[in-house]
């Protein structure tokens, strides 16, 4: 409600209460008329303050009504006071009138009624109407206040969940970018350290690869952190990696000395979130292979299947560190996930689990599982019985025809 609308409502209620309960003016002279006009003025000020100072408004209107009833200047059964009590009850939202306050208030109202009316029946009626009006206003106000408080709590909880989800998303993006880039830099630097001093061309190539990887990592970090720095505007302006960047990612990993094959089949026009997830899964898995199983051969297969995107990344475990280095990232448990794809890969002897634990290693695969599950997919990872490591993720993109080749 606008400021002018509130003011109009206050003026209307004030005029109504004065016209019904306070007019006509006392036809006497002297102090009686003066007090009558003064009480109407106090009542008017109090009712106009209702939206801005509820407690003060209730105090003024209640006092004016008490005095006016005792002096036979009004027959208002605290209707105006109940009107100003409502916003006070909303602010307090205690759920009930405090027992001591309600008892005292009822006693005062009864005393005023007895003094102001010689008839016991009229006094009882006045007390009843007054208490019903005030109690009703308090009950309605506290009920409204509790509902507003509950709505505020839900909104606050939603905001907290949104902030936590955004922090987790940014943390996951930063982890993927830093983990992959530092892994590639580490491999390239290790190779460069072993290059013969006379082979300047090869050494220069490795240093250029380190420089390029570092620059790309900085660009990706700028995009990932843009949502925090600029409220998401930078992140929206900058394109995030997806299926179109898989070939470049594989080529960069190959340049570090890791043999990688890529096959993308029947996948086209996937949502950006799915494309980003496929890219990050591939990035993390190739980084893990280069770090924990150097010298192994990796295979990346992205396939569209019945409205889903199936991502499978494995290596042959040729590196001596494969089983031990990744034991902290995933545990080999009973085969449960990816049964549809497992039929076509039964000869590879993969022992997968949809549960990925952090163990003593990093949280890369844990982050991938969270990313996939947030998109409604399934994730499984584990060592193959014949050596090596296999990661499988299924990402739903909707039941639609996916064409390509």
C-alpha positions as CSV (number, residue, x, y, z in Angstrom):
1,X,0.0,0.0,0.0
2,X,1.3,3.4,-0.9
3,X,1.9,6.2,1.5
4,X,-1.1,8.2,0.3
5,X,-3.3,5.2,0.3
6,X,-2.4,4.6,4.0
7,X,-3.0,8.2,4.9
8,X,-6.4,8.1,3.1
9,X,-7.4,4.9,5.0
10,X,-6.4,6.5,8.4
11,X,-8.4,9.6,7.6
12,X,-11.4,7.6,6.6
13,X,-11.4,5.4,9.8
14,X,-10.8,8.5,12.0
15,X,-13.8,10.3,10.4
16,X,-16.0,7.2,10.8
17,X,-15.1,6.7,14.5
18,X,-15.6,10.4,15.4
19,X,-18.9,10.6,13.5
20,X,-20.3,7.4,15.0
21,X,-19.0,7.4,18.6
22,X,-18.0,11.1,19.4
23,X,-20.7,13.2,17.8
24,X,-22.7,15.3,18.5
25,X,-20.5,17.5,20.6
26,X,-21.4,18.1,24.2
27,X,-23.9,21.0,24.3
28,X,-22.6,22.1,27.6
29,X,-20.2,25.0,28.2
30,X,-16.9,25.5,29.8
31,X,-14.6,22.6,30.5
32,X,-16.9,19.9,29.2
33,X,-16.8,21.1,25.6
34,X,-13.1,21.8,25.8
35,X,-12.3,18.3,27.1
36,X,-14.6,16.8,24.4
37,X,-12.7,18.6,21.6
38,X,-9.3,17.8,23.2
39,X,-10.2,14.1,23.3
40,X,-11.3,14.1,19.7
41,X,-8.0,15.8,18.8
42,X,-6.0,13.2,20.7
43,X,-7.9,10.4,19.1
44,X,-7.4,11.8,15.6
45,X,-3.6,12.2,16.2
46,X,-3.4,8.7,17.5
47,X,-5.3,7.1,14.6
48,X,-3.2,9.0,12.1
49,X,0.0,7.6,13.7
50,X,-1.2,4.0,13.4
51,X,1.1,3.1,10.5
52,X,4.2,4.9,11.7
53,X,4.1,4.5,15.5
54,X,1.7,1.8,16.4
55,X,2.5,1.6,20.1
56,X,2.2,5.4,20.6
57,X,-1.0,5.4,18.5
58,X,-2.6,2.7,20.7
59,X,-1.6,4.6,23.9
60,X,-3.2,7.9,22.7
61,X,-6.4,6.3,21.3
62,X,-6.8,4.0,24.3
63,X,-6.3,6.9,26.8
64,X,-8.8,9.1,24.9
65,X,-11.4,6.4,24.9
66,X,-10.9,5.7,28.6
67,X,-11.4,9.3,29.5
68,X,-14.2,9.9,27.1
69,X,-16.2,6.9,28.3
70,X,-15.7,7.8,32.0
71,X,-17.0,11.4,31.3
72,X,-19.9,10.2,29.1
73,X,-18.4,11.9,26.1
74,X,-18.3,8.7,23.9
75,X,-19.9,5.3,23.6
76,X,-17.0,3.8,21.6
77,X,-16.5,0.2,22.8
78,X,-12.8,0.6,22.1
79,X,-13.3,0.1,18.4
80,X,-10.8,2.8,17.6
81,X,-8.4,1.4,20.1
82,X,-8.7,-2.1,18.6
83,X,-8.0,-0.6,15.2
84,X,-4.6,0.8,16.5
85,X,-3.9,-2.4,18.5
86,X,-3.8,-4.5,15.4
87,X,-0.4,-3.3,14.1
88,X,1.0,-3.6,17.6
89,X,0.0,-7.2,17.7
90,X,1.6,-7.8,14.3
91,X,4.9,-6.4,15.7
92,X,4.8,-8.4,18.9
93,X,3.4,-11.7,17.4
94,X,3.4,-13.3,20.9
95,X,0.4,-15.4,20.1
96,X,-1.7,-14.3,23.1
97,X,-2.3,-11.3,25.4
98,X,0.1,-11.6,28.4
99,X,-2.1,-12.7,31.3
100,X,-1.2,-9.9,33.7
101,X,-1.7,-7.2,31.0
102,X,-5.1,-8.7,29.8
103,X,-6.4,-9.0,33.4
104,X,-5.4,-5.4,34.2
105,X,-6.9,-4.1,30.9
106,X,-10.2,-5.9,31.5
107,X,-10.4,-4.5,35.1
108,X,-9.8,-0.9,33.8
109,X,-12.4,-1.3,31.1
110,X,-14.9,-2.7,33.6
111,X,-14.2,0.2,36.0
112,X,-14.7,2.7,33.3
113,X,-17.9,1.1,32.2
114,X,-19.3,1.0,35.8
115,X,-18.5,4.7,36.3
116,X,-19.8,5.8,32.9
117,X,-23.1,3.9,33.0
118,X,-25.5,3.6,35.9
119,X,-27.2,0.6,34.4
120,X,-25.5,-2.7,35.1
121,X,-26.8,-4.3,31.9
122,X,-25.4,-1.5,29.8
123,X,-22.1,-1.7,31.6
124,X,-21.9,-5.5,31.0
125,X,-22.7,-5.0,27.3
126,X,-20.1,-2.3,27.0
127,X,-17.4,-4.4,28.8
128,X,-18.2,-7.4,26.6
129,X,-18.0,-5.5,23.3
130,X,-14.8,-3.7,24.3
131,X,-13.0,-6.9,25.3
132,X,-14.2,-8.8,22.2
133,X,-13.0,-5.9,20.0
134,X,-9.6,-5.7,21.7
135,X,-9.1,-9.4,22.0
136,X,-10.2,-10.0,18.4
137,X,-7.7,-7.3,17.1
138,X,-4.9,-8.8,19.1
139,X,-5.6,-12.4,18.0
140,X,-5.9,-11.3,14.3
141,X,-2.8,-9.2,14.5
142,X,-0.7,-11.9,16.1
143,X,-1.9,-14.5,13.6
144,X,-1.0,-12.2,10.8
145,X,2.4,-11.5,12.4
146,X,3.2,-15.1,12.7
147,X,2.3,-15.7,9.1
148,X,4.5,-12.8,8.0
149,X,7.3,-14.1,10.1
150,X,7.0,-17.5,8.6
151,X,7.1,-16.1,5.1
152,X,10.1,-14.0,6.0
153,X,11.9,-17.1,7.4
154,X,11.1,-19.1,4.3
155,X,12.4,-16.3,2.1
156,X,15.5,-16.0,4.2
157,X,16.1,-19.8,4.1
158,X,15.7,-19.7,0.3
159,X,18.2,-16.9,0.0
160,X,20.7,-18.8,2.2
161,X,20.2,-22.0,0.1
162,X,20.7,-20.0,-3.0
163,X,23.9,-18.4,-1.7
164,X,25.2,-21.8,-0.5
165,X,24.5,-23.3,-3.9
166,X,26.2,-20.5,-5.7
167,X,29.2,-20.8,-3.5
168,X,29.4,-24.5,-4.1
169,X,29.0,-24.0,-7.8
170,X,31.8,-21.4,-7.9
171,X,34.0,-23.6,-5.7
172,X,33.4,-26.5,-8.0
173,X,34.3,-24.5,-11.1
174,X,37.4,-23.1,-9.5
175,X,38.5,-26.6,-8.4
176,X,38.0,-28.0,-11.8
177,X,39.9,-25.1,-13.5
178,X,42.8,-25.0,-11.0
179,X,43.1,-28.8,-10.8
180,X,43.3,-29.3,-14.5
181,X,45.5,-26.4,-15.2
182,X,48.0,-27.1,-12.5
183,X,48.0,-30.7,-13.4
184,X,48.8,-29.9,-17.0
185,X,51.4,-27.4,-16.0
186,X,53.0,-29.9,-13.6
187,X,53.3,-32.5,-16.3
188,X,54.6,-30.1,-18.9
189,X,57.2,-28.7,-16.4
190,X,58.3,-32.2,-15.5
191,X,58.9,-33.1,-19.1
192,X,60.7,-29.8,-19.7
193,X,63.0,-30.5,-16.7
194,X,64.1,-33.7,-18.4
195,X,64.7,-32.2,-21.8
196,X,68.3,-32.1,-22.9
197,X,69.8,-28.7,-22.6
198,X,70.8,-28.7,-26.3
199,X,67.2,-29.3,-27.4
200,X,66.1,-25.7,-27.2
201,X,63.2,-26.1,-29.6
202,X,61.5,-28.8,-27.5
203,X,62.1,-26.9,-24.3
204,X,60.6,-23.7,-25.8
205,X,57.6,-25.7,-26.8
206,X,57.0,-27.0,-23.3
207,X,57.4,-23.5,-21.8
208,X,55.0,-22.1,-24.4
209,X,52.5,-24.8,-23.4
210,X,52.9,-23.8,-19.7
211,X,52.3,-20.2,-20.7
212,X,49.2,-20.9,-22.7
213,X,47.7,-23.2,-20.1
214,X,48.3,-20.6,-17.4
215,X,46.6,-17.9,-19.5
216,X,43.6,-20.1,-20.3
217,X,43.3,-20.9,-16.6
218,X,43.2,-17.2,-15.7
219,X,40.5,-16.6,-18.3
220,X,38.4,-19.4,-17.0
221,X,38.8,-18.3,-13.4
222,X,37.8,-14.8,-14.4
223,X,34.6,-16.2,-15.8
224,X,33.9,-18.5,-12.8
225,X,34.4,-15.7,-10.3
226,X,32.5,-13.1,-12.4
227,X,29.2,-14.0,-10.8
228,X,30.6,-13.1,-7.4
229,X,32.4,-9.9,-8.4
230,X,29.8,-8.4,-10.7
231,X,26.5,-10.1,-9.6
232,X,26.6,-12.6,-12.5
233,X,26.8,-10.1,-15.3
234,X,30.3,-11.0,-16.3
235,X,29.6,-14.7,-16.2
236,X,26.6,-14.1,-18.5
237,X,28.6,-12.1,-21.0
238,X,31.4,-14.7,-21.2
239,X,30.7,-18.1,-22.8
240,X,31.3,-21.2,-20.6
241,X,33.1,-24.2,-22.1
242,X,30.9,-27.0,-23.5
243,X,30.9,-29.8,-26.1
244,X,32.5,-27.5,-28.7
245,X,35.6,-27.1,-26.6
246,X,36.2,-30.8,-25.9
247,X,38.5,-31.2,-28.9
248,X,40.7,-28.3,-27.8
249,X,40.8,-29.8,-24.2
250,X,41.9,-33.2,-25.5
251,X,44.5,-31.6,-27.7
252,X,46.0,-29.7,-24.8
253,X,46.2,-32.9,-22.8
254,X,47.8,-34.7,-25.6
255,X,50.5,-32.0,-25.8
256,X,51.6,-32.9,-22.3
257,X,52.4,-36.4,-23.4
258,X,49.2,-38.3,-22.5
259,X,47.6,-40.3,-25.3
260,X,43.9,-39.5,-25.6
261,X,41.2,-40.5,-28.1
262,X,37.9,-38.6,-28.3
263,X,34.6,-39.8,-29.8
264,X,31.4,-37.8,-29.8
265,X,28.4,-39.6,-31.2
266,X,24.7,-38.6,-31.7
267,X,25.0,-35.5,-29.5
268,X,23.8,-32.2,-30.8
269,X,22.1,-29.1,-29.4
270,X,22.4,-30.0,-25.7
271,X,21.6,-27.4,-23.0
272,X,24.6,-25.2,-21.8
273,X,24.5,-26.7,-18.3
274,X,24.8,-30.2,-19.7
275,X,27.6,-29.2,-22.1
276,X,29.5,-27.6,-19.2
277,X,29.1,-30.7,-17.1
278,X,30.4,-32.9,-19.9
279,X,33.4,-30.6,-20.3
280,X,34.2,-30.5,-16.6
281,X,33.9,-34.3,-16.2
282,X,36.3,-34.8,-19.1
283,X,38.6,-32.2,-17.8
284,X,38.8,-33.7,-14.3
285,X,39.2,-37.3,-15.4
286,X,42.0,-36.5,-17.9
287,X,43.7,-34.5,-15.2
288,X,43.5,-37.4,-12.8
289,X,44.8,-39.8,-15.4
290,X,47.8,-37.5,-16.2
291,X,48.5,-37.0,-12.6
292,X,48.0,-40.5,-11.1
293,X,48.7,-42.7,-14.2
294,X,51.2,-40.9,-16.3
295,X,51.9,-42.6,-19.6
296,X,48.5,-44.3,-19.7
297,X,46.2,-44.2,-22.7
298,X,42.9,-42.5,-22.2
299,X,39.6,-42.8,-24.0
300,X,36.7,-40.3,-24.0
301,X,33.3,-41.3,-25.4
302,X,30.3,-38.9,-25.4
303,X,27.2,-40.5,-26.7
304,X,23.6,-39.4,-27.1
305,X,21.2,-42.2,-26.0
306,X,17.4,-42.0,-25.7
307,X,17.4,-38.4,-24.6
308,X,20.4,-38.8,-22.3
309,X,24.1,-37.9,-22.7
310,X,26.4,-40.8,-21.7
311,X,29.9,-39.8,-20.8
312,X,32.5,-42.5,-20.4
313,X,36.2,-41.8,-19.7
314,X,38.7,-44.5,-18.9
315,X,42.4,-45.3,-19.0
316,X,44.3,-48.5,-19.3
317,X,46.2,-48.0,-16.1
318,X,49.6,-48.2,-17.7
319,X,51.1,-45.8,-15.1
320,X,52.3,-47.4,-11.9
321,X,50.5,-44.9,-9.7
322,X,47.0,-45.5,-11.1
323,X,45.4,-47.7,-8.4
324,X,47.1,-46.1,-5.4
325,X,47.0,-42.4,-6.5
326,X,43.2,-42.4,-7.1
327,X,42.2,-44.6,-4.1
328,X,41.3,-41.4,-2.2
329,X,39.0,-40.1,-5.0
330,X,36.8,-43.2,-5.4
331,X,36.2,-46.5,-3.9
332,X,35.6,-49.8,-5.9
333,X,32.3,-51.2,-4.6
334,X,29.7,-53.4,-6.1
335,X,28.6,-52.7,-9.7
336,X,25.3,-50.7,-9.6
337,X,25.3,-47.7,-11.9
338,X,25.3,-47.4,-15.6
339,X,23.9,-50.9,-16.3
340,X,22.7,-50.0,-19.7
341,X,26.2,-49.0,-20.8
342,X,27.9,-51.8,-18.9
343,X,26.3,-54.3,-21.3
344,X,28.2,-52.8,-24.2
345,X,31.4,-52.7,-22.2
346,X,31.3,-56.0,-20.4
347,X,34.7,-57.0,-21.7
348,X,36.5,-54.2,-20.0
349,X,35.9,-55.5,-16.5
350,X,34.9,-52.2,-14.9
351,X,34.0,-52.3,-11.2
352,X,31.9,-49.2,-10.6
353,X,30.1,-47.6,-7.8
354,X,27.6,-44.8,-7.7
355,X,28.9,-43.8,-4.3
356,X,32.2,-41.8,-4.5
357,X,34.0,-41.1,-1.3
358,X,36.7,-38.5,-0.5
359,X,38.9,-40.8,1.4
360,X,42.5,-39.5,1.8
361,X,42.7,-37.9,-1.7
362,X,41.1,-34.9,-3.3
363,X,37.5,-34.1,-3.8
364,X,37.4,-34.0,-7.6
365,X,35.2,-37.0,-8.2
366,X,33.0,-36.0,-5.3
367,X,32.4,-32.7,-6.9
368,X,31.7,-34.4,-10.2
369,X,29.1,-36.6,-8.6
370,X,27.4,-33.6,-7.0
371,X,27.4,-31.7,-10.3
372,X,25.8,-34.7,-12.1
373,X,23.2,-35.3,-9.4
374,X,22.2,-31.6,-9.4
375,X,21.3,-32.1,-13.1
376,X,19.3,-35.2,-12.3
377,X,21.9,-37.7,-13.7
378,X,23.8,-40.6,-12.3
379,X,27.5,-40.9,-11.7
380,X,29.7,-44.0,-11.1
381,X,33.5,-44.4,-10.9
382,X,35.9,-47.1,-9.9
383,X,39.0,-49.1,-11.0
384,X,38.7,-51.7,-13.7
385,X,39.4,-55.3,-12.7
386,X,42.0,-55.6,-15.6
387,X,43.7,-52.4,-14.5
388,X,43.0,-48.7,-15.2
389,X,40.1,-46.6,-14.1
390,X,36.6,-45.9,-15.5
391,X,34.2,-43.0,-14.9
392,X,30.7,-43.1,-16.3
393,X,28.0,-40.3,-16.1
394,X,24.5,-40.2,-17.5
395,X,23.0,-36.7,-18.0
396,X,19.3,-36.3,-18.9
397,X,18.6,-33.7,-21.6
398,X,14.9,-34.6,-22.2
399,X,13.2,-37.2,-24.3
400,X,13.9,-35.8,-27.7
401,X,15.5,-36.9,-31.0
402,X,19.3,-36.4,-30.9
403,X,21.0,-36.6,-34.2
404,X,24.5,-36.3,-35.4
405,X,27.5,-38.4,-36.1
